[in-house]
Amino acid sequence: MAWRFKASKYKNAAPIVPKPEACIRDICVGSYQTYGNNICSSAAFMAFNWEHVGSSLAVLPLDDCGRKSKAMPLLHAHSDTITDMQFSPFHDGLLLTGSQDSLVKVWHIPHDGLKESLSNAECTLSQKQRRVENVGFHPVADGLIHVASGHDLALWDLTTQKEAFANKDHTEVIQSTSWKKDGKLLATSCKDKKVRIIDPRAPNSVLDTANSHPNIKDSRIVWLGDQDRILTTGFDAARLRQIMIRDVRNLSQTQKTLELDCSTGILMPLFDPDTNMLFLAGKGDTTILYMELTDREPYLIEGLRHSGEQTKGACLVPKRALRVMEGEVNRVLQLTGSMVVPIMYQVPRKSYRDYHADLYPDTAGCVTYLSAPMWLDNHDYPVPNISLHPDANSCVQTHRGNFEEVIKEILAMPIPLKHEKKPLCVQGEEPVKQTPKPEPPSEVKEDIDRIDFVNVKDLVRGMERQKNKENVTTPTKPLDFSKETNGYTHKIIDNGHDTPPEKKSLEINDDAQENEMTKEKITENSESTDSYSTESLSRSNSLINGVPIQAPRPLPRSSISEAGAGEEQHSEVPKPKPRTTAVSISGYKPRLGPKPFSASTSSDEFSFDKVFSVPAAPGLPTKLEATSPVSTTEKVAPMNTSTPVNKEDSSVVSTTQAKANSPCSDIDHVVSKDEYINGKSDTSLEEEVNSSDSGYQPKTPSTAERRKLFETTDSSGATESNISGSGSSSGGTQSIAERRRAYELRSVSVAVESDTPPSPAPLRRRDSLKSRKSPDREEKRTSVPNVATKRTSTVFGKVSKFRHLKGTPAHKSTHIENIKDISRQISGECNGFYANGVRCAVPVGGFGGGRVAVLELPVGATRAARAPPQHPSATRPNALLHPAPLQDWAWDPFNDARLLVACDDGQIREWIIPEDGLKESTNEPNRSFAAHPDKIYIIRFHPTASDLLVTAAHDLTVKIWDLVEDPPTAEITLQGHTDQIFALDWSPCGEYVATACKDGLIRVYEPRSSSSPLRSGPGPAGSRGARLVWALDATHLVVTGFDKVSERQILLYRVDDLSAPVCTVGLDVSPAILQIHLDHDSGTLFLTGRGDSTIYCYEVTSEPPYLCALSHHRSATLHQGISFLHKNLVAVERVEFARALRLTNGNVEPLSFTVPRIKSELFQDDLFPPTLVTWEPWLTGREWLAGRAVPSRTLSLQPPGMEPLSSHTTTSPQNRDVLKDKDIKSSQKPKPDLIKSHIPFDAKDKQESIMKSMSARMEVNLKLEQDSMEGVDESEWDQ
């Protein structure tokens, strides 16, 4: 066949995208101007840039999926954007990062991933104040890395942490680097439009140079495996994206130049040298191209494209992590703006039950015998290849400890000889002794070949006889699970499929004598014994460099696992599991259909408890605990051989086992205890995952069969108790009826007497693996008596009443729309928008100075609003004019017409707004006074005393003014600040003042006692701004600010100890300062920033976790500011607990925060405690200055005539006793039949029951309608 007609195995490789549930979702990824791929992967982990700055990394397990919280542990690697990252090819937990902060760091990811945020690197290398562009590990030499920063290329030896090689021949920034597979040569692409081939060990390191893409935009380069060819991507002079293939032996000429399209995003080439598959992912593109590379024309053969989300980055997963038993030849991790999508490229085949060796050539392993010092001394040795066959046990994860241990291992490596053949097994693994497999007799082979012609009944009958003989005569030794197997008896799973375990030959040796000395007799099923072997557990015991390694965790299989699936297949490749197979081992049972509770071991006796879900009666003594009268070997002590056992007992044993082994028997094989996890076996878990697609319906015995079995089991209790070895006492076991009666009586008494009754959870049957909303499931759930459910608070911690708060904008008729020229040039210390119940003050732009527009709120916006609805046309509002730029302003909380404005000139101007609003712009305030010599940052009114104002200014002082005087006088001056004051807040009762300063300290003052701070402590680390508010009856402080990497944070401090926050919550990266409002009655914290669209809501508590996240409110548009109103303006009849006004780009809209309640017609007194009066003064300013103390004024928000919820739901003690007696009587009603409750209704029976219930509810009138009509007399018919 001519070459051009030769079909490729990978031509039809199709991209398979998983469902969103199998992707990593809800992540925050920005747009980074770097030359890296923004994501990398090892066989165990993936790492990608996090947040908009990109200075942190998210490191997740490779098989992770689901939604991710913003509070998850991160790798806080650098102080600036991370430009490139790569995992070591010889250590899945060793990560190398480079950043714009000119640092290169090496990180060690623990074996089980990041449990907490990591910020301390194992090793830090400096690049002399040059931005790092590319980093990477050497493909052959362990401990050698390359770093490209600016115009320089360097090699670093990690064993000495020194620079081993440096090249300065590049005239522009190095954009991309790539090693040849054997690690001898390095290729670079540069911004000077050239590609270079470099040999770092040669005297003249630059071997060749050639012109590359004619555009100076980003370019990438990749070496095509062991070939002498390189591939580059870039742009031509017309900004078309290009692909070039070159032979390094003739670098000046291109073998192939392919022009694709015109787009701004660089194509990131991802090449697999084993299959010659090339993936091109363009930054910002929604399409990932797949091409196959050839060594002759046409060089690039395009395959199937993938179209999906916009790409931010991409990388290939190592071949060791592929699911080879599903035909996966490559996997691309696509990084989008909010997801990580694993795209599996699968070669279509008729069946994936076999290992397709033609798709998986040997690939480079994870073990090298060459260290960095050896390579620098001109030693070369290739990385041994490994096979991806599941039986080869090569697809493992490598974890070699921390960085120091790795360096010690590298330095301890011996120098390999040139012709020395190294073993292909991993280092540190002991060779496994190959035990010869017994050849099956020829008769068995003939039986296997003629299986379809064998009478099944005769075959089953013969196997049952043989099984009975072996169970009676052949002693077997128990399985001994050592520490190496960790006690697990499950199958080792590899590459997404079950690896068929090999048979384990049973030998009678010295251990049999020990069994005779201990006089123990344990019967084991040969099938169970054969299914476990030391060789099958070798994956969990593999070692590399002396450190245990683990295989990647597989995904659930799409088929249903069955009993006997672990039997050996006599071939080198895995075989499909037959439904019926003739095997010489007598433990085989042909499956005539899926049976519930079929176990992988037939030694387990039938357990009635697991079938009928009869839990142990709570409160019973230990000797009366639930033990099935039929179970024998699991919970009962070993049988003493000195106790005589009659022949009838042994016959009962053999008969019971024979029935259990029979494929037509109703006695199901119970899954062993070790296989159950939370009441489910591995088989049950697989069926639950695939229950919607597989159509699996378990076989359920009829009611008559279960009742017959129930009676037989109950009547034979004495015989079975002798079998179980419980002795002659009947107290060790109980009949099912007695246990049911004891359970019912105990459950009633426990429910009455104890506050926390035990909740025995019944085991689930396979026929219960249905939809959670299935009628059968609901009916069965209600029929099981006294199964106490856990409170939500015991599972998820504290449950807030405001968990499901809802923010709702008011009707559009209550909005103020089309406001012209809203100013955004506001200082960072000002919130930018203030309002009361009648009017609001908005900054507007103008010619010079500062303007504050005063807008009247339309009727319906608040309870106190009285202005008519505004015309929808654009308005230029009337404003208050100031000669200096605005700094801050504040409404008097006790006077809706009084507004004070602070300006840049240190003056404070007082304005009194007319009752009907501002009719025209004015520049004449009622009065003004010089408060500070320089600009004023903050002004705030006292929360409880009238005519008191506090100001903070550029002179680093805080002054408290008595506004009664004319001009006002500064009565108190607070000292102690050393830098700009960011925020200031009064305590709710006006006793204390708290400030946040640029010097990084939080200070608390008691103004009437001292001008010095009462106490101080460290605040947010960032210096970009902060806000604070008092919380929890002035015992705590909530502070918002920035950390060192500009991430917005929420910190909670105890006022009596400001040394460290009790809680810190990282939010996101944004330049806007988080403004705070706290509803003191509910403890609800509202946070938002200027330019945000989300209002974050938290509940502040005095117990861990201190800050409980609530439902956040997301608006459709961005807002410039938000102002919350007094509590007397909320509509409690609509369960509204907070009300605010929101300023957008041109509108003012009311925003209502409510809590959903069922009985909203009642006053929710649990949500509305007596609130502090903040709209009326408690005392005058002079009284406060004189030191007068007044009790707190509170007011109930209950409207007149509205009944409180508490009085509606509570009952008197007499009624409570009556209800208690009724509950006891109702609880003593006969219980439903547990047997019937687990049997699904027939469709016809269910239909008849529904019809009967509907007929009983409907009134049936048998009288005909025409009987009530007025007719004619019979005599009239004769006329």
MOBEL-V419783 format. One line per field, one symbol per residue. burial: # if it has 16 or more other C-alpha atoms within 10 Angstrom, else .. A space follows every 10 residues. Layout:
burial = ???
This chain:
burial = .........# #.###.#... .####.#### ##.####### ########## ########## ###.#.#..# ..######## ########## ########## #########. #..#...#.. #...#.#..# ########## ########## #########. ...#.#...# .######### ########## ########## ....##.### .######### #####...## ######..## ########.. #..###.... ...####### ########## #####.#### ###......# .##.##..## ########## ########## ########## ########.. ....##..## ..######## ######..## #.######## #.######## ###..##..# .......... ....###.#. .......... ......##.. .........# ..##..##.# #....##... ........#. ########## ####...... .......... #.######## ########## #####..### ####.#...# ########.. ..###.#... ###..##### #...###### ########## #########. ....###### ###....##. .......... ..##.##### ####.##### ##..#....# ########## #....###.# .....#...# ..##..##.# ######.... .#####..## .###..#... #.....##.# .######### .....##..# ..##.##... .........# .##.###.## ..#######. .##....### ########## #####....# ########## ##.####.## ......#### ##.####### ####.##### ########## ###...##.. ....#..#.. ##..###### ########## ########## ###....#.# .###..#..# ########## ########## #######... ########## ########## ##.#.##### ###.###### #####..##. ##.#.#.### .######### ########## ########## #....##### .##....### ########## ########## ########## #####..... .####.##.. #####.##.# ##.##..... ......##.. ...##..... .......... ......#... ...#..#### .......... .......... .......... .........
